Amino acid sequence: MTSAELNVNARLYKLPNQPTVVVCVDGCEPDYLAQAVATGHMPWLKRTLALGSGLTADCVVPSFTNPNNLSIVTGVPPSVHGICGNYLFDTTTGTEVMMNDPKWLRAPTLLAALADAGKSVAVITAKDKLRALLGHNMKGICFSAEKADQVNMAQNGIENVLALTGLPLPGVYSADLSEFVFAAGVKIMQSVKPDVMYLSTTDYVQHKHGPGTAGANAFYRMMDGYLCQLEALGCVIALTADHGMNAKVALDGTPDVIYLQDWFDNWLGKSVARVILPITDPYVVHHGALGSFATVYLPDGTDIDAVCKRLAALKGMEVVLARDQAAERFELPADRIGDLVAVSERFTVIGTSAARHDLSALEVPLRSHGGISEQRVPLILNRSMPGLDHTRRFRNFDAFDLALNYAQ
């Protein structure tokens, strides 16, 4: 390692010599980009795919927001950084909790290491739930669009963000929340000129609009315009996603749900098993806390293999694994995932009990994520990358590796 390199979580990174922006587009199934490019909504991306590098990669399973954003900024899977969902069962306290607190993080971030190395760093996330994790131990700018009206120099490294962008505070359930991220990113790159910037959006649009629809194309047209502005400012840009997105409905358009807590209660007795849905977060209006990944805690002495076999036979279930198998296959911390992991098929989601999920706020047929079926994501750079081994398995958490080690 030289003085121009950093070693973070056993990966080497060169320090940037050009402003570098890594963008995580929440819920960006690759087909969103393909449809928007094909219909003329993303001229910057069309040019970038021709002159730069267009790859597809695998995200982390569970394909949820927190584990994947933290993988992107640490460069490693959840087995190393510890964030294995948005939500977990804390076995030490016997309570179900959000994984927003940095106390759950087991590895340092590259963002903090870059700041410690003297590089100026800016992080802008749509929802505030990620801010503390992404900005853990990081000197620099770090704030959320959701709480842009509360930004101050002491806590966030910047102030007067609303005035800077000229935009009003966006609603949390709106495309405006993501646009604020991009607009603030451009303004900060113009004014502060950070060496490294991380932008993370929300998947409100992707939960409501499928690829190629008017709502989706409008979102990606907006995004394309801001990325064009960042490129004009001389930025190396790496674009990826935390997960994909799929319709999760039966033939009649109603949510196709396996209510797993009800299933266990009917079989083993009420509350014998505890089903945890790691998709759970404070923003459940657009998905009703229904995703394609669940973990289950069972009493001591339970025949886990027998339970897995019976559950795997359930219609709509893709794979069911005991703890150690799941930890190995999906690179997860074994002490945080329960006795077994259940992953449902592409069009199916997993709930707890029917009575605990309020789906009345769903305005359109359910779209969600969390499973293997949402693992493929884009990985695009606005530079060619000579010397890159294209036969390797790319992950979304290779974004900083490619941006710093190959695209500079």
PEBELPE-V369456 format. One record per run of one state. SS is the DSSP state (alpha for helix, beta for strand, coil for the rest). FROM is the first residue (numbers start at 1). TO is the last residue. If there is no record, write none. Layout:
SS:FROM:TO ; SS:FROM:TO
This chain:
coil:1:4 ; beta:5:8 ; coil:9:10 ; beta:11:14 ; coil:15:19 ; beta:20:24 ; coil:25:29 ; alpha:30:38 ; coil:39:42 ; alpha:43:51 ; coil:52:52 ; beta:53:58 ; coil:59:64 ; alpha:65:74 ; coil:75:77 ; alpha:78:81 ; coil:82:86 ; beta:87:90 ; coil:91:94 ; beta:95:98 ; coil:99:101 ; alpha:102:104 ; coil:105:109 ; alpha:110:116 ; coil:117:120 ; beta:121:125 ; coil:126:127 ; alpha:128:134 ; coil:135:140 ; beta:141:144 ; coil:145:147 ; alpha:148:150 ; coil:151:152 ; alpha:153:156 ; coil:157:160 ; alpha:161:165 ; coil:166:174 ; alpha:175:191 ; coil:192:195 ; beta:196:200 ; coil:201:203 ; alpha:204:208 ; coil:209:213 ; alpha:214:232 ; coil:233:235 ; beta:236:240 ; coil:241:245 ; beta:246:247 ; coil:248:248 ; beta:249:249 ; coil:250:254 ; beta:255:255 ; coil:256:256 ; beta:257:259 ; alpha:260:268 ; coil:269:273 ; beta:274:276 ; coil:277:290 ; beta:291:291 ; coil:292:292 ; beta:293:297 ; coil:298:303 ; alpha:304:312 ; coil:313:316 ; beta:317:322 ; alpha:323:330 ; coil:331:333 ; alpha:334:336 ; coil:337:339 ; beta:340:344 ; coil:345:348 ; beta:349:351 ; coil:352:353 ; alpha:354:356 ; coil:357:366 ; beta:367:368 ; coil:369:371 ; alpha:372:374 ; coil:375:375 ; beta:376:381 ; coil:382:394 ; beta:395:395 ; alpha:396:405 ; coil:406:408
